[in-house]
Amino acid sequence: MKFKYTDYHVHTNWSLDIEENGPKFEDYIAVAEENRINVCFLEHYELYYLEKDKNTPFHDENIYNYLEEIDTLKETYDFILSGLEIDYYPEKETQLREFMDDNARDIDFIAGTIHEWIPNYPITLRDKIIELLEKIPMKQIINEYFEVSESLIRSKIFKNICHIDTVFRYINENDIIPEDDCDVSDDLALKLGRLCIENDVRIEYNLSGRRFPINRPFPSRDVISKLKKEGGKVFVGSDSHKISYFKKTIPDLKKAYDFLSFV
């Protein structure tokens, strides 16, 4: 890539959770070029919603339009990457493998992720966490998140994984207070990270936690440092959904890379 630093995780209006008038490729490109960073468009790709919602940007094989649009931009800009943040569902492993077999070679960077394992209850949305807590205990939510994350890693479908402990975005001492029987320690993220190391899966150091009550990256600085020292491969992402946040996070992104280079 052209520049020293790369933000591997930004979203445009190709992602389902971006408003129609949200950021476009060109918006990020202008800021990235000015600040001399490479940028990867890691758009949400969610099989469950592709099957249920015709308004999903990638509905009806629009993946090809997405890649064509980026390939056209690559003719001018040599610091951009095509990417997908693909939701993992254990019951859809066959479909995910088929998708990877058919498309992975045409996409620069793909990362697996867990936003939900019970459809329509993404744990990255506060109101959905609260709804889910009315149905199942907090301890079960936390345990199931890490169990499904282990399945993602062991599946070896993906070579990269996003925000390994994002279940704590809202379940933390600053917001939805953990119950006494819940394990919210770093041990859970460390165990998952070590499983990534065993399976040669690269771990994201996701900076977006600063925007949420947890007020720290996913995983924490201490955890990512330990995993890096133990041989973990790491990539850094801002998880930007807005240009204003992308601009604001660039200094932190560069500091993160510099920190990791000395670990």
N, C-alpha and C positions, 0 to 999 in steps of 0.2 A: 504494500500500500504506500501511498505517497507520503503520508505524515507519520510522526512518531507515535501519536496516541490514536486510539480508536474507541468510539462509543458504539458498542455492539447492540444497543437496545433502545431504539426510538420508534415511535408509532406515528403514522400518518392517518389520513381518513380511509386508508385501506383496512384499518382495524375497526372492529365492530363497536368498540367503546369510545370511538372518536366522533365528535359531532360532524355533521355534513360539511360545515364550513371550517373544520379543523385544519391543522397543518398539512401541507403537501410536501412532496419530495423537494421541490425547489426552495421552500422556506428553510428547511434544514440545510440544504446544500449551501445557501448563501452564508449562513452563520458558521457552518463547519469550515468553509474555505477561508473566511475571515480569521478564524481562530486556529487554523492549521490542525484540524483533526479529521480523521477518517470517520465515516458514519455508516452504520448498518441499519437498514430498515427492517426491524424484526417484528413484522406484523402478526397479529393474532390469527391463528388458523385453528378453528374449533369444529371438529367433525360433527359434534352433536348439533350445533346451531346451523351448520351447513345443511343438515338434513331437515331441520325444522323451520328455518327462517329464510325466506327468499330475499329478504333485505340485507342479508349478510354479504359484505363486499365480495367474498370469494365464491358466492353461489354460482352455479351453472358454469363451472370450470373457468371462472375468471382469473384463476392463477396464471393462465397464459397471457392475459392482458397485463396483469401486474408485472410479470417478468419482462414482457416486451417494452413496457414503459420505462423500467429501470435500465434495460439494455440500451435503449435509445439515449438515455441520459449519460450512460457510461462512455459513450462516444465522445463526450465533451469533458466529463469529470472522472478523474481516475482515483478518486478517494471515497467512492460509495460502493456499498455491498447490498445485494439482495438477501433477504432473510425471512424466516418464519419462526414464530414462537408457537409451537404446536402443542395443544392440550392433549394430555395423555389420559385415556380412560381404559382401565384394565380389560373391559369387555370389548374394546375396539382394537385390540392389538393387531389382529389380522388386517383390518382396513388400514391401520397406520403403517404396517410393514409394506403393504401394497403401494400406498402413497409414496413412501420413501423409495421403493424400488423404481417407481415410475418417474419421480421428479427430483430426487435429492441431487443428482449430478448437475442439474441446471440451476441450482440455488447455491449461493455462496456460503451461507451460514444458517444452520437450523438448530434450534434448541428446544428440548422438551420442557414442559411446564405442568404444574398442577394449580389450577384455579378452583376446581371443583371435582368431586368424585360422585356426588349426588346431583344429578342434573337440576339446573335452576337454583342451586345454592352455592354460588361462588364465595369462598371464604375471604376474598379480597374486597368484598363490599360489606360495609358495616351493617346495613339493614338486613342483609341476607344472613350474616353471622347471628344476629339477634333472632331472626326467624328460625334458624336451625337450632339454636339453643332452646327454643320452645319444644323441639321435637326429640333431641338427643342430648345427653350430658356433655359438658365441656370437655371432660377427660376423654370421652369417646371421639369427639371432633379432632382433638389434638393427636390422639393415637392413630386414628384412621388416616389423617393427613400424612403422617410419617410412614405408615405402612404402605399407602399407595405410592408415595415417593420412592420407597425401596423397590417396589414392583417396577416403576419406571426405569430406575437405574439398572436393575437386574435384567430387564427386557433387552437391553443393549440396542434398542431402536435408535436412540439418540446419542450423539457424541458430546453434547453439551446440555446443561440443565440450568434453569433460571431460578433465582431467589429461593434457595432451598428451605428457608424457614419462614416464608411469608405468612404462614398461618398465625404468626404473632403480630401481624400488622395492627390488629385491634385488640387481640387478647394479650394484654400486658398491664403493668401496674399503672400506666398513664390513662387507661381507658376502660376496657371491659376487664375488671380485676380477675385474675386467675383464681379458681377455687382451690381449696387446700389439697385436694387429691390430684391436682394437675401438675405434671412435670413440664416446666417452662424453662428448664436449664439449657445451657449451651451444649450439654451432653448429647441432646437429640440431633442438633445440627452437626456436631462433630462426628457422630456415628454415621450420619448420612453422607457427610463429606468423605469420610474414610472409605465408605462403600463406593463412592465415585472414583476414588484413587484406585481401588482394587479393580474396577471395571473400565478404567481409562476414560472416564467421563469428565469433561472440563466443567468447572464450577463457576457460576457467575458471582461476582462481587457487585451486587445490585445496590445502587446509591439511593434509590427512591424512598427508603424508609424514613429519611429526613422529612418527608412531606406528611408523614402519618404519626399517630400517637407514639409508636415505638421509638421514633427519633434516633434511629441508627440504621446502618446498612443491613442488607440480608446477604449472607450471615453477618454477624458482628465483626468488627475489626480484629478482635482477639481470636475468634474462630478462624477467620480466613488466614490470619497469620500462622496459626498452628497447622492448618491444612497445607499451606504453601510450604512450610518447613518440612512437612512429611511427604512432599513430592506431588502435591496437588497442582493441577493445571488450572489456571484462573483466567477468566475474561471479565472485563469491566463494562457495566451498562448503567446509563442514567435512568432508563425506563421512562423516557420523556413522552408525555402525551400533549404537551404544549411547547411552543417555541420559547416562551418566556422562561419556563423551567429549564429547557435545554441550554439556553444562554447562561442562566444562573449557575448551572451545575458544571460547566466546562472547567473552571478552576479546580473543583473538587475531583473531577475525573482525572485530571493531570496529576494531582497530588496522590490519588489512589494508585496510579501506575508507578509513580516514583516510590511510594511506600512499599509496594509489592516487589519492586526491583531490588530492594535492600533486605527483604525478609529472608 
